[in-house]
């Protein structure tokens, strides 16, 4: 029974801590008015940056950051001291070797005990029949890592299904020594209405990195490749490939995770 109470306590703290982390950006915008309401006119961010520029030690800066987070969490979000201590535990003690340089984004390394506690809290939450977790926690972060054109590409794939793309290779006997001249050429950026279609390769790399899109060796409808293969970028690649270039027909598709992401984040009406 005591173990169950302790486990519920961990879950309560972790849920509240997640609320703080998710709302911290909004809270930081309100920090100025919240701190002024308590009689303090000190801006939290400027205070920490100024401490670094003044040459304070890493430990002093970390303590100041922890104090700022505690004050912000109590005054703006009204959370418990236990949750504040959990959040402050993510503030690192080392902030770089040169205090005179602008502070960079700080990522704290969790200890093995902290990771174990968070893992156990997740398992406990998964066993809670009253827990509501309809949205994947990564969706919010992914939206921040997408370019507007990439959002258009995702919506287009969600509405129209797999799209043709091709690789252009040199043609060698038995394929020995064959080289890829250009890969994953398609008309998706143009059809999706991207403003910078010349960045198609970078867009695709990022979408694959995020697990939203994948390129399959399985082709889609063969009739769709006729339009792709006469595009200028494909024709230029074929010229560079020399005599009798080889075209490999593939397809660009949303992953299952990408489909779920698009259904959640974008207005999508699939074309019949």
Secondary structure, DSSP 8 states (H G I E B T S, - for coil): -HHHHHHHHHHHHHHHHHHHHHHHHHHHHHHHHHHHHTT----HHHHHHHHHHTT--HHHHHHHHHHHHHHHIIIII---HHHHHHHHTTS-S---S-TTS----------HHHHHHHHHHHHHHHT-TT----S-THHHHHHHT--HHHHHHHHHHHHH--EEEEEEE---GGGTT--EEEEEEESHHHHHT-S-GGGHHHHHHHHHHTTSEEEESS---GGGHHHHTTSHHHHHHHHHT-TT-EEEEEEEEE-HHHHHHHHHHS------
